[in-house]
Amino acid sequence: MGHKRGAEFAAGFRDGIPIGLGYLAVSFTLGIQCRDAGLSLAQATVMSLVNLTSAGEFAAIGVIGVAGSYIELIVGQFIINLRYMLMSFALSQKVEPGLSIGHRLGIAFGVTDEIFGVSVGRPDRLSPFYSYGAMTPAIPGWTIGTALGVIVGDVLPGSIVNALSLALYGMFLAIIVPKAKEDRHVALACLLALVLSCLFTYLPGLKLISGGSRVIILTLLVSGLAALVWPVKEEKEAEHA
């Protein structure tokens, strides 16, 4: 049992290294914005240590920078981060039925877009130790990057800082492309999401929907349609098929 847990942790750690490096680059920009909003090094570092949400933290800094209310902050965070609830629902179907609440909470704490991507792609049941392994380089990467942004943000040219922000999109591609090449259903779902996202971005009525709500709507639409058209057989059904 111990060997299996160690192997799962090592696999998660290996998959989490590129995520951590990407977080290091992206959160550097967050650190600069934290400093510009008046947060101290300690405040910015603790915020990134306990909040693994890029969109949520960037939005929070915007509210803090203009001295917004707590209500604005709470509502904004709820809408932006609601997608993590959907991701947690999906991962709950991959864990062992008898997994303790402690391990479930541990997995939930580390649910980010990137960690969800590598976790949901696991061929077998999701072990909590895989999730812990993926978090091990990811959390320090996000936290240290934020701290470095606060400390030395003025040293780097603006062009380099802007380029670092693109690292997040590179991580998304690194997660999606291999799975899409392996499964044409995933590729079609990604293509559908791309088309719908463009419609929501440019059509007069749809483009008024906020970014957080747009993500939730598109997630429900694409995942619901994919589940309807390409249902995945349950284990018992697959055995008797």
Buried (B, 14 or more C-beta within 10 A) or exposed (E): EEEEBEBBBEBBBEBBBBBBBBBBBBBBBBBBBBBEBEBEBEBBBBBBBEBBBBBBBBBBBBBBBEEEEEEBBEEBBEBBBBBBEBBBEBBBEBBEEEBEEEBBEBBBBBBBBBBBBBBBBBEEBBBBBBBBBBBBBBBBBBBBBBBBBBBEBEEBEEEEBEEBBEBBEEBEEBBBEEBBEEEEEBBBBBEBBEEBBEEBEEEEEEEEBEEBEBBBBBBEBBBEBBEEEEEEEEEEEEEEE
